[in-house]
Amino acid sequence: MADLSVNLAGIKSPNPFWLASAPPTNSGYQVQRAFEAGWGGAVWKTLGDPVINVSSRFSASTFNGQKVAGFNNIELITDRPLEVNLKEIYETKKKFPNHAIVASLMVEPKQEKWHEIVKKVEAIGVDGLELNFGCPHGMAERGMGSASGQVPELVEKQTHWVKEVAETPVIVKLTPNITDVTATAYAAVQGGADSISLINTINSLMGVDIHSWNTIPHVSGKGTHGGYCGPAVKPIALNMVAECARHPEINVPISGIGGISNWQDAIEFMLMGSTNVQVCTAAMHHGFRIVEDMIDGLNNYLDEKGLARAMDLVGQTVSKYQNWGDLDLNYKVAARINPDKCINCNKCYISCEDTSHQCIDRLLDANGKSYLKVREDDCVGCNLCSIVCPVDGAIDMIEYPSEVEMTWNERQSLLGKMTIGEETVS
């Protein structure tokens, strides 16, 4: 068995699977049940001045029969008194001393407010702090959450205020509702953050009921924007994690969040630079015991790869994530249809003919039976045919490695030299 334990900026946990700050970590009862199920850590639902939450709060999208492909919520931070939360955090940590408990915090952007809550929370024995600069609804309208998280100067300043008094590692949770997440990630590092976590939820409106004309969800006929999460946001989250991981000046550990539903997702985030992962929507959809499959899957994967530790995965793909201009223009991929598996549904032909590069022909064999064939010389390797094909293995994408690599940047540099060489220099 491989060693699944991880160390995020000094916060140790028996495995990389944490519950994110959200409804599943709202109470000691829930977090203790999660730890009993096998979760390695939990970020407690955000503490601050308790709020009054509305009803209803959640909504979800269904896509092609998949329930909860995306999830939206308009719930705010804890609506339970701080003293109650602190008592339950203390009791939970005492019962599970080897599991990571991180307190998510959000207060007004005032130095004294941050100092006050940090001291109270650290006094009961948390392993770390996560500063919630990402909540996109409700709290943002009050100058907190993403209202702070979208302004690098405020991220740096408030992180610095926390570091003035914090004795445990400080994680800064970043909002994706910004043009360049590395700007705020860098600001967090400049403020002294020990780690960053991302992404928080994305601004969204789940839908409109075309019969009642109400938003989904609605509160007595009125709606508001909420935070979007779930499997649908994974590609967005993975990209933002990757951008931070490859940034030379964002040199702190990353806690990956966003659409992580199984062990395969977790491994992708770890390969792309996450030391651990935080899960919310999948646990809300399927319950705490999904972590059992995550642990088994990671264990088996590490064994298959001959790796002794989960930490050996962290960042292994980061160097492969480059700017477009650094990609090899001479590398070629072409589609090839496997006639033994093709069911002649024509999905690939229609997609290629109507919306791609018209390189699939419909032909007849000697018996007059129709079949599809790709003109590989004309194929640009866009992958569309293999994406729309309903049969696994019916279309292969064949690689043709380049003999001489040539990137866009190299090409432009070469063209520039040629142009200069043709000029008359006086």
C-alpha positions, 0 to 999 in steps of 0.5 A: 500500500502506498503512503496516501498522506499529504502535507499542505504547507505544514497541514498534515492529513492521512490522505489528500481528500478533504471536504471543502468549506460548504454545507457538508462541513456545517457542524461537528456531527457532519465533519465527524461522520465524514472522518469516520467515512475516511475523509482526510481533512475538512475545511469548516463552513465559513465562520464570521458574523452569523447570517440569516440564510434564505429558502430556497437555496440550491438548484442543479442542472441535468445534462443528457440524463446526468443529474447534478452536472452543475450545481448552483447555490445562494447559501451564505456563510454559517448561520450558527453562532461562532461560539457553537462552531468553535466548541464543535471544532474543538470537540472534533479535533480532540476526537480526530487528532490526526485529521486536518481541520481548517477554519474558513474565515470571512469578515469585513476588510478591517484589520481588527476584525481579522485579528479578533477572529483568527485569535479565537479560532486558533485558540481551540486548536485548528490546523490552519486557516482558509481566508474566503475571498471567493464567495460570489453572492450575498457576502460580496454585496457587503464588501466581503468574499469575491468583492475583496477577492477580485482586488489584488491589493485587498487580497494582499492587505488582508492576508498580511493582516491575518499573518500578523497574528496567525500561528497556523498556516494560512490558505487563501481561497481565490475567486474564479470571477476575475480575468486573471487568477494569477494576479490575485494568487500572486497578491496572496503570496505577497501578503504572506500566504502559505498556500492558495486554494482554488477555485471558489464558485462561479457567478451563475444563474441556473435557469428560468422557469418558462412557465412561471417566469421565475428564476431557478431557484427563487425566493418568493418570486425573486432570484439572484445570482449564485455560485456555480460548481459541480462536474461542469466547472472542472475544466475551468478549475483545472486550468486556473490551478495549472496557471498558478502552478506554472507561474514562477512567482506563485511558489506555494502549495495549492489545494485544488477545488472544482468539480472533483467527483472521483479518484481520477479527477483528484489525480488530474488535479494533483498532476497539475500541481495540487497537493490535495483536493477539496470536494463538495458537490459530489459529497452532496450528491452521493454522500460521504462514503464516496471517499472509499472509492477515492481512496481505493482508486488512488491506492491502486493507481499508485501501485500500478504506477510503482509510486510509493507516495501520493505526494509523488504525483504533485506537479508532474504535468505542470511542465507540459502545460505551455503557451500556445506559441510553444506548441509544435506546428509540425506534429500531426494527428489524423483520424482513422475509422475502424470498420469493425466497430463503426455502426455507420451512424454517420455522426462523424461524417455529418459533424466533419462535413457541416462544421469541420474540414470535410475529410470523411468520405461515404463509400461503397464496398464491392458488395455495395455496402456503405462505409466511411473513410477518412482522407488522412492527408486532408485531416487536420486532427481536430478530434471532432469525429472521435468526440461525437462518435458514440462507440468507443474504439470506432475512431482512433486518432493516429499520431505522426510525430514531427521529425523537426519540431517547429513552434510558432515562436520559433517560426516567427523568430526565424521569419524575423531573421530572414526579413532582417537579412534581406534588408540593406543595412547602411 
